Amino acid sequence: MANLVETLKQRAFEEGFDAIRVAPAQGDPQLAARLKHFIAMGYHGEMDWLEETAPRRERPTAMWPEAKSAIMLALNYGPALDPMARLAERSTGVISVYALGRDYHAMMKGKLKRLAQWLEHRAKTKVKVFVDTAPLMEKPLAAQAGLGWQGKHTNLVSRELGSWFFIGAILTTAELPYDVPESDHCGTCRACLDICPTKAFPTPYQLDARRCISYLTIEHAGHIAREFRAAMGNRIFGCDDCLAVCPWNKYARSATEIKLQARNDLVAPSLSDFLQLDEVAFRKKFSVSPLKRIGHTRFLRNVLIAAGNSSDETLLPHVEQHLSHASPFVRAMAVWALSRLASREHFARLKAQKFPGEPDKIVKSEWATS
């Protein structure tokens, strides 16, 4: 089995993976208690699927009782740019580093399937592959395998790769030799906790997703509360702050996988251009991007908040056109953005007009309080 794993690891590197480790499929016995606490505190927000699938998330064998080993793999997506520098360019939108290239799910699953098929044939074993698409808690399992440790921001950190890597898993019925879990190397550092714009970490190692900009811009489908909007700045899809400031990124390197490298048109996209994208253009532009997941309406909601934070008055006409949008969430954010960009007199004139879709309580509230 040791020789088999060594050959598997070599094949993993040939596929482009940057690290591979093995953990027992029984998982971390403390995970169930941590997951129950997370849900009991309401930290999962509107992600009801976390609560619904919690029993299957407690350990891999709850989902697949025959599994004996979990092969955990890391794929580096390190940026060639400074993620924090883009926040100063207020007339452009900031997209999380992981979403600047192609959607990683299909590409990574293809690599995993080829490895799993080789293992299935070579070891006469059963296999299943996972890339963030099933009730499998990849981060705790990867930590148990030794890919890294869960830092105070709850994300995985590696001494070799820093914070920038995707995690994939192959569960197998084969009993493979296990690697040693990585110990915690965060020490007294609190950089990731202190940088968070919305104070989403109640304590170290705990995340309140309801306050996280990644959750708000991607998972949250409804109205974004006023208390978070200014803090969102020009982030329109995700947030990298807690990852970017981690000192362990001094060992990180840029992604070598071509499909994960940043698209030039998404590194510093114009908010003006994004405000003018209709639904057809949105689908075309983001057809192979993770941004397609949030849909056009949520996308516009996020871009309008960024516009409101931009101090760029040239965006006014593009913001105004969304006062008649079909979605009240888009209309509400158009009102808020105008209240930040327009003169008092111009805003008052707009407020006196009637727009299609009104009255709506969310939009009326924005008009009244802006």
Secondary structure, DSSP 8 states (H G I E B T S, - for coil): -HHHHHHHHHHHHHTT-SEEEEEETT--TTHHHHHHHHHHTTTTTT-HHHHHTHHHHS-HHHH-TT--EEEEEEEE---SS-TTGGGG-TTB-EE-GGGSSS-HHHHHHHHHHHHHHHHHHHHT--EEEESSSSS--HHHHHHHHTS-EE-TTSSEEBTTTBT-EEEEEEEESS------------TT--HHHHH-TT---SSTT---GGG-HHIIIII--S---HHHHHHHTTEEE---HHHHT-GGGGG------GGGS--HHHHS-BHHHHHT--HHHHHHHTTTSGGGGGHHHHHHHHHHHHHHTS--GGGHHHHHGGGG-S-HHHHHHHHHHHHHHS-HHHHHHHHHS--TT---HHHHHHHHH-
